[in-house]
Structure formats: C-alpha cells, structure tokens
Amino acid sequence: MDMRNFQQCRGMTKSPSWTFLDVFRWKILPEKFGGGRSYVRDFKDAWVKKNRTLIRAAAFRYKLPPELLAGVCWIEVGGDPNIIDRFAFEVRAIDWSGPAYTDRYFTITSPPAKTSFGFVSMQLRTAAQTMGLDADTMSTSELRSLSQCLEKDTYNINLAAMHLRQLADYDRLPSRLSMNDVKIIGARYNRGTSPSLENIKKDTRYGDFIVKHWQHFNRLVLQ
C-alpha cells in the first residue's frame, strides 16, 4: 500500500483525550456536582463548536448538509476513553500476529482492523475502505498509522464526511437531500451497507435523532 495516503495527517493537531475521568463524571457523578448527562452533552456541544469550521468545510467538499455531519460528530463524540481503543488495537495486533493458520483457528479477539478510532468513531476497516484500500492486505504498521490519523480532528472529520457521501451514493440518493434521506444516511453510518434499503428504513433511529435535533446542530456549526 502507498503510505502517501497517510502523509496528509502529518502535522495535524491531535484531539484532546476523552479520559476515564470524563467517563466517571458522565456516568457516576451526579448532575448537581457537574456530572451526568449534562456533562457529556456539554462536552459534545463544545467539541462540535470547536470544530465547526472543519465540519462546514468537509460538508461543503462532499456536498452534505453541515447539520448532518455535525449530528454524526455529536453522536459519536464521547464514549469509551480514547486509551481503550489504543489498548484494544495493540492486544488484537499481538493476537493476530500470525502465522495464518493460528490467526484462523486460535485467535480469541476480533481482528485489529475492527478497532474503532477517532472522536467521530470509525472502524479501521471502514476507514480503509472509504479511501479505496483493503484493510485485509494492510500491515499492522499501516493500520497503526491509519489509527493515528483518525485521532486527529481534521483527518477524522474529513474521512467521516467522505464516508457519509459514499453512503448517500450507495443508496443513489439525490444530490439535494431530504430529511428522509438524512435518516437513511444516518442509519447507514450506524449499521453499515449490509442491510438492504428496505431493512434500513425499518430502523432509522440514528438518523431520526439527527433530524429531531437539526436546529441544534445548525446553531452549533452555522450560527
């Protein structure tokens, strides 16, 4: 694989970490002490507002409503501490270090390419496919380089926008997206391309959330 695919992320600033302390404040600390759901909502809002210029630019580049991209970012930001993803990847990399026979029959973890990275969470396999690469042919070193790029907001947001555009094209949605189209794209981001369009339409909760809070995302990125 041509490593120039990752050169564009060099020099980009890495996102601040979402740590175990943040998760503690979110899930354990009561709201009256500055924790709870209010804490994670405020974090999500602040992250999207901080990156509003990047979100607008990426949405424009891939002909998406900025509210759609902002909504995906808002949903994905926060969750497991960033260090958990890194730890999971390195454990899986060791478990899947070969030879091929042992990888096939004796591994106990998911393949390293199934690890998700970035504040806008994306599996390495999906990130590679979005760029026209095959994660199954990538070395551990190449996957690690890709994971490090996904940890940088500019790269992460741009790749998420590229992926959303590809999902829109997958279902041959019109260039001017309706709210129903947004629901489908959101559901695809969450569920992938394996389900049929008919199946996707039966459960669009991820996309429904974006449409429901459309005005909020508008205020975060455009006002």
N, C-alpha and C positions, 0 to 999 in steps of 0.2 A: 504493500500500500504506500502511496505517495504521502509522506509525512507533511508535505506542504499544506495539506488540508487543515493542519492544526497550527500552522505558523501565525495565522491571523489572531490567535488569542494571546500571543506573547505580548507582554507589556500591559495587558488589561488588568484592572484592579480586581482583586478577589473580594467577594462579598464578605461582610461581617458574618461571624458564625452565629448560628442558632444553637444554643448550648443546652446542656442538661438543666442549668439554672432557669433558662427561659421555659423549658417544659415544666419544671417544678412550679414556676409562678403561674403558668397556664392551668395545669391540671390539679394542683394541690392547694395553692394559696388562694384564700377566698377573695372575692372581688373587692370587699371593703378594705382589704390590705393591698390593693393594686394588682391582684391576680385574676384568675378565672378567664372566662371567655372575653371579657373586655380587654384583657392584656393581649391576647393573641389577635383580636380584631384590630386593636390599635397598631400592633406590630405590622400586620398585613397592610393596613392603610398607609402607614409610614413608608413601607418598602415600595409599594406601588407609586406613591407620590415622589419618592426619591428618584425612581427610575422612569418617571413619566416621559421624559424626552426620548429615552431609548425605546420605550413602548410605542410612542407615537411614530417614531422613525421606522421601526420594524413593521408596524402595522401598515404604514404607507407603502413600504417597499414590497410587501406581499399582498397588497390590496385587500386588507382586512379592516373591519371597524376597530378602532383602538379600544373600544369598550370590550370587545370580545377577547382580545389579547390581555387586556388589563384584568378581566374577570378570571381567565385561566391562571394568570400570575397570582391573583389574590387568593384563589382557592388553594393553589399548590404551596404557597409560602408558609413556612412553619410546619411542624410535624415532628418527625424524629430528629434528634440532634444531628448536625452535619457529620460529626465524627463517626456516627453509627454506620453511615454509608461507606465511609472510607474503610472502617474495620471489616465490614461485611465483604467488601471487594477483595481485600488482601487475604482474608480467610478462604474465600472461594477460589482465588488465584492459586493458593497453595494446594487446595483440594483438587483442583483441575490442572495440575502441573504435568500430567501425563505419566507414562505413555498412554496412547489412545485406548488401549484395552482396559486399563484401570480407570480412566476417565469414564468409560462407557458403563462399567459394571460395579465400580467400588466407590464412587463419589457419594457424599452424603449431603452436599449443598447444591444450590442452584448454580448454573454457570456464571462466571464473572460478568458476562455481558448482560445479565438480567438485573444487575445492580443499578439503582437509580441515583442520579446525582443532580445537583443544582437546586437553587431555591424554587425554580419552576421545574419540578421533578420530572426527569425523563430517563428511561432506561437506556443504558449504553447501546443496546441492540437497536432501539428505536432511533437514537441519535445517529448511529452509523447509517442505518437505512435511509434516514432523511437526507443524508449527504451523498447517497448513492454508493455506499460502502457495504461490505458484507462482514458483520461482526464475527462470524464463524471463521473467517480467514485472517483476522487481526490477532497480532501477538498480545501478550499481557502488557507489554510495554506500550504498545499503541493504544490499547484500551485505557490504560492508566493516563496517558497523555490526553485522551479524549475526556476522561473524567475530570481532569484538572481544568480543562477548558470550560466544561459545564459549570464549574464552581465560580466562574466569572460572569457577572451580570450581563455584560454586553453580548457575549457569545451565547449565553444561556437564553436570553430573551429573543435574540435573532433566530436561533435554531427552533425555539418554540413557535415563533411566527411562521417560519418555513414549513414546519410540520403541520400547523393548522391550515396553511394554504394547500398543502398536499392532501389533507383530509377533505377539504372542500372540493378539490378537483376529483378526488376518488369517487365521490357521490355525484359528480357532474352538476354541482350546484351553480346557480347563476352568479355572474360577477357582482351583481348588486344583491347582497344577502338580506333575506327577510329574517324576522325573529325566529320563524320555524327553522330556517337554515342554520341559524346560530345554535339552536337547540341540538340539531343533528351533529354539527361540528364539535360542540362541547361534549356530547355523548361519545363521539368517536375518540376524542382526546383521552377520555377516561376508559373506554372499553376496547379501543383498537379497531382494526379493519376486519377482523374475523367475523363478527356478526353481520348478517345481511342488513340492508337498509330497513327492511320491514321489522326485523328484530330490534334494531337501534331505536326505531320510533316507538317501540313499546316501553322503553325505559330511557328517558332523556333527562333524568333528574339533574345531572351535572350541568347540562345546557340550560335547563329550566332555572337553575339558581342564577346563572349569568343574566338571563333575560329579566328575571324578577328584580335584580339589583342593578339593572342597566344604568339608571340615572346616578347611582352612587359611583359606579366605575367612571361614568362621564365626568363627574365632579373631580375625581382623583387625578385624571390624566389630561383633561381639557379645560378645566376652569381654574 
